[in-house]
Amino acid sequence: MQTYLDLIKAAYTKYLHYLKTNYFNPSELGKLLL
């Protein structure tokens, strides 16, 4: 279970960094979600 939580935490951190660097570009966000 701990590894699963670590995975979520890592993904969330990556996502926040992504938003900071791309300033919520809709097309890039769409690619991220698909």
PDB file of N, CA, C and O in Angstrom, chain B, residues numbered from 101:
ATOM      1  N   MET B 101       0.827  -1.202   0.000  1.00  0.00           N
ATOM      2  CA  MET B 101       0.000   0.000   0.000  1.00  0.00           C
ATOM      3  C   MET B 101       0.867   1.260   0.000  1.00  0.00           C
ATOM      4  O   MET B 101       0.531   2.258  -0.638  1.00  0.00           O
ATOM      5  N   GLN B 102       1.956   1.201   0.704  1.00  0.00           N
ATOM      6  CA  GLN B 102       2.843   2.361   0.787  1.00  0.00           C
ATOM      7  C   GLN B 102       3.399   2.750  -0.581  1.00  0.00           C
ATOM      8  O   GLN B 102       3.508   3.933  -0.901  1.00  0.00           O
ATOM      9  N   THR B 103       3.748   1.745  -1.384  1.00  0.00           N
ATOM     10  CA  THR B 103       4.293   2.041  -2.711  1.00  0.00           C
ATOM     11  C   THR B 103       3.238   2.711  -3.584  1.00  0.00           C
ATOM     12  O   THR B 103       3.558   3.583  -4.392  1.00  0.00           O
ATOM     13  N   TYR B 104       1.980   2.302  -3.421  1.00  0.00           N
ATOM     14  CA  TYR B 104       0.880   2.891  -4.179  1.00  0.00           C
ATOM     15  C   TYR B 104       0.719   4.367  -3.831  1.00  0.00           C
ATOM     16  O   TYR B 104       0.512   5.203  -4.712  1.00  0.00           O
ATOM     17  N   LEU B 105       0.815   4.677  -2.555  1.00  0.00           N
ATOM     18  CA  LEU B 105       0.706   6.071  -2.115  1.00  0.00           C
ATOM     19  C   LEU B 105       1.882   6.892  -2.623  1.00  0.00           C
ATOM     20  O   LEU B 105       1.721   8.050  -3.008  1.00  0.00           O
ATOM     21  N   ASP B 106       3.061   6.288  -2.621  1.00  0.00           N
ATOM     22  CA  ASP B 106       4.249   6.978  -3.128  1.00  0.00           C
ATOM     23  C   ASP B 106       4.087   7.297  -4.604  1.00  0.00           C
ATOM     24  O   ASP B 106       4.504   8.358  -5.070  1.00  0.00           O
ATOM     25  N   LEU B 107       3.479   6.371  -5.336  1.00  0.00           N
ATOM     26  CA  LEU B 107       3.245   6.565  -6.766  1.00  0.00           C
ATOM     27  C   LEU B 107       2.325   7.753  -6.998  1.00  0.00           C
ATOM     28  O   LEU B 107       2.589   8.593  -7.859  1.00  0.00           O
ATOM     29  N   ILE B 108       1.250   7.822  -6.232  1.00  0.00           N
ATOM     30  CA  ILE B 108       0.302   8.937  -6.348  1.00  0.00           C
ATOM     31  C   ILE B 108       0.991  10.254  -6.008  1.00  0.00           C
ATOM     32  O   ILE B 108       0.807  11.260  -6.694  1.00  0.00           O
ATOM     33  N   LYS B 109       1.779  10.234  -4.946  1.00  0.00           N
ATOM     34  CA  LYS B 109       2.480  11.438  -4.511  1.00  0.00           C
ATOM     35  C   LYS B 109       3.449  11.920  -5.582  1.00  0.00           C
ATOM     36  O   LYS B 109       3.545  13.118  -5.849  1.00  0.00           O
ATOM     37  N   ALA B 110       4.165  10.982  -6.192  1.00  0.00           N
ATOM     38  CA  ALA B 110       5.118  11.327  -7.240  1.00  0.00           C
ATOM     39  C   ALA B 110       4.396  11.891  -8.463  1.00  0.00           C
ATOM     40  O   ALA B 110       4.839  12.872  -9.060  1.00  0.00           O
ATOM     41  N   ALA B 111       3.290  11.267  -8.825  1.00  0.00           N
ATOM     42  CA  ALA B 111       2.520  11.724  -9.979  1.00  0.00           C
ATOM     43  C   ALA B 111       1.949  13.117  -9.729  1.00  0.00           C
ATOM     44  O   ALA B 111       1.946  13.964 -10.623  1.00  0.00           O
ATOM     45  N   TYR B 112       1.468  13.350  -8.511  1.00  0.00           N
ATOM     46  CA  TYR B 112       0.896  14.649  -8.154  1.00  0.00           C
ATOM     47  C   TYR B 112       1.961  15.736  -8.178  1.00  0.00           C
ATOM     48  O   TYR B 112       1.717  16.845  -8.654  1.00  0.00           O
ATOM     49  N   THR B 113       3.142  15.413  -7.663  1.00  0.00           N
ATOM     50  CA  THR B 113       4.254  16.363  -7.671  1.00  0.00           C
ATOM     51  C   THR B 113       4.642  16.704  -9.107  1.00  0.00           C
ATOM     52  O   THR B 113       4.899  17.862  -9.438  1.00  0.00           O
ATOM     53  N   LYS B 114       4.678  15.668  -9.954  1.00  0.00           N
ATOM     54  CA  LYS B 114       5.016  15.866 -11.363  1.00  0.00           C
ATOM     55  C   LYS B 114       3.967  16.750 -12.029  1.00  0.00           C
ATOM     56  O   LYS B 114       4.290  17.615 -12.842  1.00  0.00           O
ATOM     57  N   TYR B 115       2.701  16.516 -11.669  1.00  0.00           N
ATOM     58  CA  TYR B 115       1.602  17.277 -12.240  1.00  0.00           C
ATOM     59  C   TYR B 115       1.684  18.750 -11.840  1.00  0.00           C
ATOM     60  O   TYR B 115       1.478  19.633 -12.672  1.00  0.00           O
ATOM     61  N   LEU B 116       1.983  19.012 -10.579  1.00  0.00           N
ATOM     62  CA  LEU B 116       2.116  20.395 -10.118  1.00  0.00           C
ATOM     63  C   LEU B 116       3.268  21.090 -10.834  1.00  0.00           C
ATOM     64  O   LEU B 116       3.156  22.251 -11.226  1.00  0.00           O
ATOM     65  N   HIS B 117       4.374  20.372 -11.000  1.00  0.00           N
ATOM     66  CA  HIS B 117       5.528  20.929 -11.698  1.00  0.00           C
ATOM     67  C   HIS B 117       5.156  21.223 -13.150  1.00  0.00           C
ATOM     68  O   HIS B 117       5.566  22.236 -13.717  1.00  0.00           O
ATOM     69  N   TYR B 118       4.366  20.314 -13.744  1.00  0.00           N
ATOM     70  CA  TYR B 118       3.906  20.478 -15.122  1.00  0.00           C
ATOM     71  C   TYR B 118       3.061  21.741 -15.258  1.00  0.00           C
ATOM     72  O   TYR B 118       3.235  22.510 -16.203  1.00  0.00           O
ATOM     73  N   LEU B 119       2.156  21.951 -14.322  1.00  0.00           N
ATOM     74  CA  LEU B 119       1.308  23.147 -14.371  1.00  0.00           C
ATOM     75  C   LEU B 119       2.141  24.410 -14.230  1.00  0.00           C
ATOM     76  O   LEU B 119       1.879  25.409 -14.900  1.00  0.00           O
ATOM     77  N   LYS B 120       3.138  24.370 -13.366  1.00  0.00           N
ATOM     78  CA  LYS B 120       3.999  25.535 -13.160  1.00  0.00           C
ATOM     79  C   LYS B 120       4.780  25.869 -14.419  1.00  0.00           C
ATOM     80  O   LYS B 120       4.940  27.041 -14.759  1.00  0.00           O
ATOM     81  N   THR B 121       5.270  24.844 -15.115  1.00  0.00           N
ATOM     82  CA  THR B 121       6.117  25.090 -16.276  1.00  0.00           C
ATOM     83  C   THR B 121       5.313  25.416 -17.528  1.00  0.00           C
ATOM     84  O   THR B 121       5.796  26.139 -18.399  1.00  0.00           O
ATOM     85  N   ASN B 122       4.085  24.892 -17.631  1.00  0.00           N
ATOM     86  CA  ASN B 122       3.298  25.094 -18.846  1.00  0.00           C
ATOM     87  C   ASN B 122       2.156  26.093 -18.703  1.00  0.00           C
ATOM     88  O   ASN B 122       1.476  26.417 -19.676  1.00  0.00           O
ATOM     89  N   TYR B 123       1.953  26.577 -17.479  1.00  0.00           N
ATOM     90  CA  TYR B 123       0.913  27.585 -17.225  1.00  0.00           C
ATOM     91  C   TYR B 123      -0.442  27.208 -17.812  1.00  0.00           C
ATOM     92  O   TYR B 123      -1.120  28.024 -18.436  1.00  0.00           O
ATOM     93  N   PHE B 124      -0.816  25.950 -17.595  1.00  0.00           N
ATOM     94  CA  PHE B 124      -2.150  25.466 -17.955  1.00  0.00           C
ATOM     95  C   PHE B 124      -2.481  25.660 -19.430  1.00  0.00           C
ATOM     96  O   PHE B 124      -3.532  26.205 -19.767  1.00  0.00           O
ATOM     97  N   ASN B 125      -1.598  25.221 -20.297  1.00  0.00           N
ATOM     98  CA  ASN B 125      -1.849  25.216 -21.734  1.00  0.00           C
ATOM     99  C   ASN B 125      -2.880  24.119 -22.028  1.00  0.00           C
ATOM    100  O   ASN B 125      -2.598  22.942 -21.802  1.00  0.00           O
ATOM    101  N   PRO B 126      -4.064  24.481 -22.525  1.00  0.00           N
ATOM    102  CA  PRO B 126      -5.158  23.513 -22.721  1.00  0.00           C
ATOM    103  C   PRO B 126      -4.789  22.313 -23.592  1.00  0.00           C
ATOM    104  O   PRO B 126      -5.136  21.181 -23.256  1.00  0.00           O
ATOM    105  N   SER B 127      -4.097  22.541 -24.694  1.00  0.00           N
ATOM    106  CA  SER B 127      -3.747  21.438 -25.584  1.00  0.00           C
ATOM    107  C   SER B 127      -2.774  20.477 -24.911  1.00  0.00           C
ATOM    108  O   SER B 127      -2.889  19.261 -25.066  1.00  0.00           O
ATOM    109  N   GLU B 128      -1.830  21.017 -24.175  1.00  0.00           N
ATOM    110  CA  GLU B 128      -0.870  20.171 -23.464  1.00  0.00           C
ATOM    111  C   GLU B 128      -1.571  19.411 -22.339  1.00  0.00           C
ATOM    112  O   GLU B 128      -1.261  18.248 -22.082  1.00  0.00           O
ATOM    113  N   LEU B 129      -2.507  20.067 -21.679  1.00  0.00           N
ATOM    114  CA  LEU B 129      -3.250  19.429 -20.601  1.00  0.00           C
ATOM    115  C   LEU B 129      -4.090  18.276 -21.154  1.00  0.00           C
ATOM    116  O   LEU B 129      -4.210  17.224 -20.527  1.00  0.00           O
ATOM    117  N   GLY B 130      -4.665  18.491 -22.333  1.00  0.00           N
ATOM    118  CA  GLY B 130      -5.444  17.438 -22.970  1.00  0.00           C
ATOM    119  C   GLY B 130      -4.592  16.220 -23.270  1.00  0.00           C
ATOM    120  O   GLY B 130      -5.026  15.084 -23.081  1.00  0.00           O
ATOM    121  N   LYS B 131      -3.360  16.466 -23.744  1.00  0.00           N
ATOM    122  CA  LYS B 131      -2.448  15.361 -24.034  1.00  0.00           C
ATOM    123  C   LYS B 131      -2.100  14.608 -22.758  1.00  0.00           C
ATOM    124  O   LYS B 131      -1.960  13.385 -22.768  1.00  0.00           O
ATOM    125  N   LEU B 132      -1.961  15.344 -21.661  1.00  0.00           N
ATOM    126  CA  LEU B 132      -1.607  14.732 -20.386  1.00  0.00           C
ATOM    127  C   LEU B 132      -2.731  13.822 -19.894  1.00  0.00           C
ATOM    128  O   LEU B 132      -2.482  12.754 -19.335  1.00  0.00           O
ATOM    129  N   LEU B 133      -3.977  14.265 -20.112  1.00  0.00           N
ATOM    130  CA  LEU B 133      -5.118  13.494 -19.629  1.00  0.00           C
ATOM    131  C   LEU B 133      -5.403  12.277 -20.499  1.00  0.00           C
ATOM    132  O   LEU B 133      -5.959  11.293 -20.012  1.00  0.00           O
ATOM    133  N   LEU B 134      -5.035  12.325 -21.774  1.00  0.00           N
ATOM    134  CA  LEU B 134      -5.308  11.202 -22.680  1.00  0.00           C
ATOM    135  C   LEU B 134      -4.221  10.173 -22.713  1.00  0.00           C
ATOM    136  O   LEU B 134      -4.331   9.182 -23.435  1.00  0.00           O
TER     137      LEU B 134
END
